[in-house]
Amino acid sequence: MTVTYVQLVSVPVSDQDQARDFYVDVLGFDLVWDNPMGPGGRWVQVAPKGAATALTLVTWFPTMPPGSLKGLVLETDDLDGDVARLREQGVIRADDGIQTAPWGRYVTFDDPDGNGIVLQATRV
């Protein structure tokens, strides 16, 4: 095996425009691609700034219904600031506090389709 990195993770969504806006406008990802793909399809790809791994916002996998992805882990250098911003935008409820674990701190929330996201700051 000569795998060097994870290139892409498919996130199942119901509305690519809504999902793109969430990942770009709310989470601050870059829009990598938003292009037609085959008849009636569309390739929407987003990624954290400078990241090697990207997300594609998919609607075409029948075995991956919208909201079925759980445990997408995103790393941040400013967990407290990001949580405050996500609370202001209504993504994280006021009673959803930051959790502490032996490996670091984290908070969980969902994207508009219910895909589960963990935002963490790993203890180094």
C-alpha positions in Angstrom: 0.0 0.0 0.0 1.2 3.5 -0.8 -1.6 5.6 0.5 -0.3 9.0 1.4 -3.4 10.9 2.7 -7.1 11.0 2.8 -8.2 13.2 -0.2 -11.9 13.4 0.1 -14.8 12.6 2.5 -18.3 12.5 1.2 -20.9 14.3 3.3 -24.5 13.3 2.5 -26.8 16.3 2.2 -30.3 17.1 0.9 -29.6 20.5 -0.5 -26.1 21.3 -1.9 -26.7 25.1 -1.8 -27.7 25.1 1.8 -24.8 22.7 2.7 -22.3 24.8 0.7 -23.4 28.0 2.5 -23.1 26.3 5.9 -19.6 24.9 5.3 -18.3 28.1 3.6 -20.2 30.9 5.3 -20.6 29.4 8.8 -17.5 27.1 9.2 -15.2 29.2 7.0 -14.2 26.5 4.6 -13.0 27.4 1.1 -15.2 26.5 -1.9 -12.9 24.3 -4.0 -15.4 23.3 -6.7 -19.0 23.9 -7.6 -19.4 22.4 -11.1 -21.9 20.4 -13.1 -21.3 16.7 -13.0 -23.0 14.5 -15.5 -26.7 14.9 -16.4 -28.4 16.9 -13.7 -25.6 16.4 -11.2 -23.3 18.7 -9.4 -19.9 18.4 -7.7 -19.6 20.7 -4.7 -16.3 20.4 -2.8 -15.2 22.4 0.2 -12.1 22.3 2.4 -10.6 24.1 5.4 -8.2 26.7 4.3 -4.9 25.0 3.4 -6.1 21.5 4.1 -5.1 18.4 2.1 -8.4 16.7 2.8 -11.7 18.1 1.4 -15.4 17.3 1.7 -17.7 16.7 -1.2 -21.4 17.5 -0.5 -23.2 14.6 -2.1 -26.8 13.9 -2.9 -26.4 10.9 -5.2 -25.6 7.9 -2.9 -28.8 6.0 -2.0 -27.0 4.2 0.8 -25.9 7.5 2.4 -29.1 9.5 3.3 -28.7 13.1 4.3 -27.6 13.4 7.9 -26.2 9.8 8.1 -22.5 10.9 8.6 -21.5 11.0 12.3 -18.1 11.7 13.8 -16.6 14.2 11.3 -13.8 15.6 13.4 -12.5 19.2 12.7 -9.5 20.6 14.5 -9.3 24.2 15.6 -6.7 26.5 17.2 -9.4 28.6 18.9 -12.0 26.4 20.3 -13.4 29.0 22.7 -13.7 31.6 20.0 -15.2 29.3 17.4 -17.8 28.0 19.9 -18.7 31.6 20.7 -19.2 32.4 17.0 -21.2 29.2 16.4 -23.4 30.0 19.4 -24.0 33.5 18.0 -25.1 31.9 14.7 -27.4 29.5 16.4 -25.4 26.4 15.4 -24.5 25.5 19.0 -27.1 25.9 21.7 -26.2 27.9 24.8 -26.4 24.7 27.0 -24.0 22.7 24.7 -20.8 23.3 26.6 -17.3 22.4 25.8 -16.3 18.9 27.0 -12.9 17.9 28.3 -11.2 14.6 27.6 -7.7 13.3 28.3 -6.8 14.1 24.7 -8.2 17.7 24.6 -11.4 19.7 24.5 -14.4 19.5 22.1 -17.9 20.4 21.3 -20.4 18.5 19.1 -23.0 19.9 16.7 -24.8 19.1 13.5 -24.8 20.6 10.1 -28.2 21.6 8.6 -28.9 17.9 7.6 -28.0 16.4 10.9 -24.5 15.2 10.0 -22.6 15.0 13.3 -19.5 17.2 13.7 -16.9 17.3 16.5 -15.0 20.5 16.8 -11.9 19.9 18.9 -8.7 21.3 20.2 -6.2 18.5 20.7 -4.0 18.7 23.8 -0.4 18.7 22.7 
